[in-house]
Amino acid sequence: MINFRIVKNRRGKFSIIVTCPKCGREGYLRVYSKRGDEIRAFKIVHEKFNRGCHIGINSEYFEELFELHKAVREFEKELAYEGDYPSFRLI
């Protein structure tokens, strides 16, 4: 199980902060590689200048990260559709 938390940034979007399964440090979950609509890899950004760990489609952690990313983005779309962004911080 990957530990994560969700925070709302200044632009009203949600950022996913996860504990990296490779190195154990916290970082932002980003989509690293897409082919069409298919996500092929994630990057967990630990530091400034976009440094971090890559999780590819063949990794054992990919499915869990994919489901987490998909759930948060669907929740975000649902809130945008309703026009109601919460003002609290999700943890």
Disulfide bonds with the S-S distance in Angstrom:
none
